[in-house]
Amino acid sequence: MDPLSIARYGMMSAQQELARSADRVVQNGPDQDHGSEMIAQLEAKTQFAISAKIVAFDAAMWRALLTLQR
């Protein structure tokens, strides 16, 4: 797999986990363990951010390679 595919999968996975966590909070209301859901949402946020950094790094590598070819 190439880095962009891995990053895309990571972003999609993080987005889905955030949506699932938000759904659990809405469905269970006050009975929900909000602490564990906050942790799940922070983990999803971190996963998305790391995947975005992979995309940015990949773009920077391609720019550097194109600059070297000139």
C-alpha positions in Angstrom: 0.0 0.0 0.0 1.1 3.5 -0.7 1.2 6.2 2.1 -1.8 8.0 0.7 -4.0 4.9 0.8 -2.9 4.2 4.4 -3.6 7.8 5.4 -7.0 7.8 3.7 -7.9 4.6 5.5 -6.8 6.2 8.8 -8.9 9.3 8.2 -12.0 7.3 7.2 -11.6 5.0 10.3 -11.2 8.0 12.6 -14.3 9.7 11.1 -16.3 6.5 11.6 -15.2 6.1 15.2 -16.1 9.7 16.0 -19.5 9.2 14.5 -20.1 6.0 16.4 -19.0 7.6 19.7 -21.3 10.6 19.1 -24.2 8.3 18.3 -23.6 6.4 21.6 -23.6 9.6 23.5 -26.9 10.8 21.9 -28.6 7.4 22.3 -27.7 6.7 25.9 -28.0 10.2 27.2 -27.2 10.7 30.9 -26.6 7.0 31.4 -23.6 7.0 29.1 -20.1 6.9 30.4 -19.1 10.3 29.0 -15.5 9.9 30.1 -14.9 6.8 27.9 -16.6 8.5 25.0 -14.4 11.6 25.4 -11.4 9.4 25.3 -12.7 7.6 22.2 -13.3 11.0 20.5 -9.8 12.2 21.4 -8.3 9.1 20.0 -10.3 9.5 16.8 -9.1 13.2 16.6 -5.5 12.1 17.1 -5.8 9.4 14.5 -7.2 11.8 12.0 -4.5 14.4 12.7 -1.7 11.9 12.3 -3.2 10.7 9.0 -3.4 14.3 7.8 0.3 14.7 8.6 1.1 11.6 6.5 -0.8 13.2 3.6 1.2 16.5 4.0 4.5 14.6 4.3 3.7 12.7 1.1 2.9 15.9 -0.7 6.2 17.4 0.5 8.1 14.4 -0.7 6.6 14.6 -4.2 7.3 18.4 -4.4 10.9 17.7 -3.4 11.3 14.9 -6.0 9.8 17.2 -8.7 12.2 20.0 -7.7 15.1 17.6 -8.0 14.1 16.6 -11.5 14.2 20.1 -12.8 
